[in-house]
Amino acid sequence: MAKTRHYKKIEKNIASSFMSVLKAGFSKIGHFFVRFFKICDSRLTIMIVPHSQSKVVNFQTNVFALCFGIVLIIGIISSFVYFNRQAAGSSAEISRLMNENRQTLASLDELRDENNNLLQTAKRFQSSLSQSLSLLGIDSSSSVSKASMNDSDLSSLFDTKSQVTGSTREATDIRQLNSYLENAVQPIEQIGKMLESQGTLFTDIPNIWPIRGGIGHVSMPFGQNMHPITGQWYIHKGLDLSTWRSGDPIVATANGQVVSVGYDFSFGNFVIIKHKHGIYTRYCHMQTARVKKGEFVSQRQIIGTIGNTGITTGPHLHYEIHIGSDVVDPAKYVNVKLSK
């Protein structure tokens, strides 16, 4: 019991000490606020004395009202400075956005011009492609109908152009043009396959200049001419090509097989090549022959050099094309402009 009483006595002492400290703290705080309010409530007289003999202006206030007025004035001035800076920043930002908007509008106008140019080019492409397909015998109706079903034919594209406005129009045009070009890929691939399949045909038919590098000129055309030695009119059955010198390479004008390599009193050294479709080519007055009988040659392969053998008035190549038993004008196959 004695211990319990002792503990209770200690608790009472601690509680009384805490309450004393708390009362003292509140008392000091109360005294502070009382003193503060007394200071704020202190009366002040403000006098405005003019330099002239005018009446002195004075008014009374207290410290609290004076401090509040000063704080209010400072707040108003600070707010004015802050919002003025904000307004200046907003004005600069608006100016920047307006400049960007002008640049964007200029870029958009340029894009629209390029889009119109692209549409005109696409229109010409459509016309050229249709003509090419017609000439090659490729049926483009299926592609056109497919394009029409997908609203991708250029005719629908140009019709739609008048139905929409603004950026939507450009986007619609580009989408439809892209769709049309995708549908145009198939006909172009067909053209490529056709050209690839006919590539061998072009190499099997004599169609190139028989002197390497395309040099030389026609010294005597095919047909009726005056013989350079006898001076008599006669039928010249070939094409005379000259470079004014000997030794320039002669090439095969098509794929084929060499059927004859020899010498003739009139034609000198010559080579005859047999091609497909009953076509033969003969190369005469050669200085040297670089192929043998029975040898297979390819187009543009060197078969000899220009010479001055046989009956000639100077170094040149006499070139003939035979189709069956007929002799034809080689100029129609080498596609040259005759010079007389």
C-alpha positions in Angstrom: 0.0 0.0 0.0 2.9 2.3 0.8 4.4 1.8 -2.7 1.0 2.5 -4.3 0.7 5.7 -2.4 4.2 6.7 -3.4 3.5 6.1 -7.1 0.3 8.1 -6.9 2.1 10.9 -5.2 4.8 11.0 -8.0 2.0 11.0 -10.7 0.3 14.0 -9.0 3.6 15.9 -8.8 4.3 15.2 -12.5 0.8 16.3 -13.5 0.9 19.4 -11.4 4.4 20.2 -12.9 3.1 19.7 -16.5 0.0 21.9 -15.8 2.2 24.6 -14.4 4.4 24.6 -17.5 1.4 24.6 -19.7 -0.2 27.5 -17.8 3.0 29.4 -18.0 3.3 28.8 -21.8 -0.3 30.0 -22.4 0.3 32.9 -20.2 3.4 34.0 -22.2 1.5 33.5 -25.5 -1.4 35.5 -24.2 0.9 38.3 -23.0 2.6 38.3 -26.4 -0.7 38.7 -28.3 -1.9 41.3 -25.9 1.3 43.3 -26.4 1.2 42.7 -30.2 -2.4 44.0 -30.4 -1.6 46.9 -28.2 1.3 47.8 -30.6 -1.0 47.3 -33.7 -3.6 49.4 -32.0 -1.2 52.2 -31.3 -2.5 55.5 -32.8 -0.4 57.3 -35.4 -0.8 60.7 -36.9 0.5 61.2 -40.5 1.0 64.8 -41.6 1.6 65.9 -45.1 3.3 69.3 -45.1 3.4 71.0 -48.5 6.4 73.2 -49.5 3.9 76.0 -50.2 1.8 77.8 -47.6 -1.1 75.4 -48.2 -2.9 73.8 -45.4 -1.2 70.9 -43.7 -3.0 67.6 -44.3 -3.0 65.1 -41.5 -4.9 62.0 -40.7 -4.8 59.4 -38.0 -4.5 55.7 -38.2 -3.0 52.8 -36.3 0.0 50.5 -36.9 -2.2 47.6 -38.1 -4.0 49.6 -40.7 -0.7 51.1 -41.9 0.9 47.7 -42.2 -2.1 46.3 -43.9 -2.2 49.2 -46.4 1.6 48.7 -47.2 1.1 45.0 -47.7 -1.9 45.7 -49.9 0.0 48.2 -52.1 2.9 45.8 -52.4 0.6 43.0 -53.4 -1.2 45.2 -56.0 2.2 46.3 -57.5 3.5 42.7 -57.5 0.3 41.4 -59.2 0.6 44.1 -61.8 4.2 43.3 -62.6 3.5 39.5 -62.7 0.4 39.8 -65.0 2.3 42.3 -67.2 5.1 39.8 -67.7 2.5 37.0 -68.3 0.8 39.2 -70.9 4.2 40.0 -72.6 5.0 36.3 -72.7 1.6 35.4 -74.1 1.9 38.1 -76.8 5.3 36.7 -77.8 3.9 33.2 -77.9 0.9 34.3 -79.9 3.3 36.0 -82.4 5.4 32.9 -82.7 2.4 30.7 -83.3 1.1 33.2 -85.9 4.5 32.9 -87.7 4.4 29.2 -87.5 0.8 29.2 -88.8 1.9 31.4 -91.8 4.8 29.0 -92.6 2.5 26.0 -92.3 0.0 27.6 -94.6 2.8 28.3 -97.1 4.0 24.7 -96.9 0.4 23.5 -97.3 0.0 25.7 -100.5 3.2 24.2 -101.8 2.0 20.7 -101.0 -1.3 21.4 -102.8 0.6 22.6 -105.9 2.8 19.5 -105.8 -0.3 17.4 -105.4 -1.9 19.0 -108.4 1.3 18.4 -110.4 1.3 14.8 -109.3 -2.3 14.3 -110.4 -1.6 15.8 -113.8 1.4 13.5 -114.2 -0.7 10.5 -113.1 -3.3 11.4 -115.6 -0.7 11.4 -118.4 0.7 8.2 -117.0 -2.7 6.6 -117.2 -3.2 7.6 -120.8 0.3 6.4 -121.8 -0.2 3.1 -120.0 -3.5 2.5 -121.7 -2.0 3.2 -125.1 1.0 0.9 -124.4 -1.3 -1.9 -123.2 -3.4 -1.6 -126.3 -0.4 -1.7 -128.6 1.0 -4.7 -126.8 -2.4 -6.5 -126.8 -2.7 -6.7 -123.1 -6.3 -6.6 -121.8 -6.5 -3.9 -119.2 -10.3 -4.0 -118.8 -10.0 -6.2 -115.7 -7.5 -3.9 -114.0 -9.7 -0.9 -114.9 -12.8 -2.5 -113.6 -11.0 -3.6 -110.4 -9.8 -0.1 -109.9 -13.2 1.3 -110.5 -14.7 -1.1 -107.9 -12.1 0.2 -105.4 -12.8 3.8 -106.3 -9.2 4.0 -107.4 -9.4 4.8 -111.1 -8.1 8.2 -112.0 -11.4 9.2 -113.6 -13.1 8.8 -110.3 -10.2 10.5 -108.6 -10.7 13.6 -110.8 -14.4 13.5 -110.3 -14.1 13.3 -106.5 -11.8 16.3 -106.6 -14.8 18.6 -107.0 -16.8 17.0 -104.2 -14.4 17.5 -101.3 -12.5 20.5 -100.0 -9.5 21.5 -97.9 -6.9 19.0 -96.6 -9.5 16.2 -96.8 -9.4 16.6 -100.6 -5.6 16.2 -100.8 -5.7 13.2 -98.5 -8.5 11.6 -100.6 -6.6 12.3 -103.8 -3.4 10.7 -102.5 -5.2 7.6 -101.2 -6.9 7.1 -104.5 -3.8 7.7 -106.5 -1.9 5.2 -104.3 -4.6 2.7 -104.9 -4.6 3.3 -108.7 -0.8 2.9 -108.8 -1.0 -0.4 -106.9 -3.5 -1.7 -109.5 -1.2 -0.4 -112.3 1.6 -2.7 -111.1 0.1 -5.8 -112.6 -0.1 -4.5 -116.2 3.5 -3.2 -115.9 4.7 -6.6 -114.7 3.0 -8.1 -117.7 4.9 -5.7 -120.0 8.1 -6.7 -118.2 7.4 -10.4 -118.7 6.5 -9.9 -122.3 9.8 -7.9 -122.9 11.7 -10.6 -121.1 10.2 -13.3 -123.2 10.9 -11.4 -126.4 14.4 -10.5 -125.4 15.8 -13.6 -127.0 13.8 -12.8 -130.2 15.6 -9.4 -130.4 19.0 -11.1 -130.1 18.1 -13.7 -132.8 17.3 -11.1 -135.4 20.0 -8.8 -136.8 19.3 -5.4 -135.4 22.5 -3.7 -134.4 25.3 -1.8 -136.1 27.9 -4.3 -137.3 31.0 -2.3 -136.2 31.7 -2.3 -132.5 31.0 1.0 -130.7 28.6 2.2 -133.5 31.5 4.0 -135.3 31.8 4.5 -139.1 29.4 5.8 -141.8 27.6 4.5 -144.8 29.8 4.9 -147.8 27.4 3.2 -150.2 23.8 2.3 -149.5 21.8 -0.6 -150.7 20.2 -0.6 -154.2 21.0 1.0 -157.5 24.5 2.7 -157.4 27.4 3.5 -159.8 30.2 0.9 -159.5 33.2 2.8 -158.1 35.6 0.9 -160.4 33.7 0.2 -163.7 31.6 3.3 -163.5 28.5 1.3 -164.6 25.2 1.4 -162.8 24.5 -1.8 -160.9 22.4 -3.2 -157.9 24.4 -3.0 -154.8 23.1 -5.9 -152.6 24.5 -4.8 -149.3 25.6 -1.8 -147.2 29.1 -0.5 -147.3 30.3 0.9 -143.9 33.6 2.7 -143.6 35.8 4.0 -140.8 38.5 5.2 -143.2 40.9 2.6 -141.7 41.5 -1.1 -141.3 41.5 -3.1 -138.1 38.2 -1.9 -136.4 36.3 -4.8 -134.9 33.3 -6.3 -136.7 30.6 -7.8 -134.4 27.8 -10.3 -135.1 24.5 -8.5 -135.4 22.6 -11.5 -133.9 23.0 -14.9 -132.3 23.7 -17.6 -134.8 26.1 -20.2 -136.3 29.0 -19.6 -138.6 28.3 -21.5 -141.8 31.1 -20.2 -144.0 34.5 -18.6 -143.6 36.6 -18.1 -146.7 38.0 -15.9 -149.4 36.3 -14.6 -152.6 38.0 -12.8 -155.5 35.4 -10.1 -155.4 34.4 -10.0 -151.7 37.8 -10.9 -150.2 37.8 -12.5 -146.8 34.2 -13.1 -145.7 32.1 -14.7 -143.0 28.5 -15.9 -143.3 26.4 -16.5 -140.2 23.1 -18.4 -140.1 20.4 -17.1 -137.7 17.0 -18.3 -136.8 13.9 -17.7 -138.9 15.9 -18.3 -142.1 18.0 -15.2 -141.8 21.7 -15.0 -143.0 24.2 -12.2 -142.7 27.4 -11.8 -144.7 30.5 -9.7 -143.8 33.0 -9.1 -146.6 36.4 -7.4 -147.3 37.6 -8.4 -143.8 41.2 -8.0 -142.9 41.0 -11.0 -140.5 38.3 -13.5 -139.4 38.2 -14.5 -135.8 35.6 -17.3 -136.0 35.6 -20.8 -137.6 33.0 -22.7 -139.5 30.4 -24.4 -137.3 31.1 -22.0 -134.3 28.1 -20.5 -132.5 28.4 -16.8 -131.9 26.3 -14.4 -129.8 25.1 -10.9 -130.7 27.9 -8.3 -130.3 30.7 -10.9 -130.4 33.7 -9.9 -132.4 34.0 -12.0 -135.6 36.8 -10.2 -137.4 38.2 -6.8 -138.4 37.6 -4.3 -141.2 40.0 -4.8 -144.2 40.7 -4.0 -147.8 40.6 -7.5 -149.3 38.9 -8.3 -152.6 37.8 -5.7 -155.1 37.7 -2.4 -153.1 38.8 1.2 -153.3 39.6 1.4 -149.6 39.1 -0.3 -146.2 35.4 -0.9 -145.5 32.8 -3.5 -144.5 30.3 -4.9 -147.0 27.4 -6.1 -145.0 24.5 -8.1 -146.4 21.2 -9.6 -144.9 19.5 -12.5 -146.6 16.0 -13.8 -145.7 15.6 -17.1 -147.4 16.6 -16.4 -151.1 15.8 -12.7 -150.9 18.4 -10.0 -150.2 17.0 -7.2 -148.1 18.2 -3.7 -147.2 20.3 -3.9 -144.0 19.6 -0.3 -143.3 16.1 -1.3 -142.2 17.6 -3.5 -139.5 20.5 -1.4 -138.3 18.1 1.7 -138.1 20.6 4.2 -139.5 20.2 7.4 -141.5 21.7 6.8 -144.9 24.3 9.3 -146.1 25.0 9.5 -149.8 
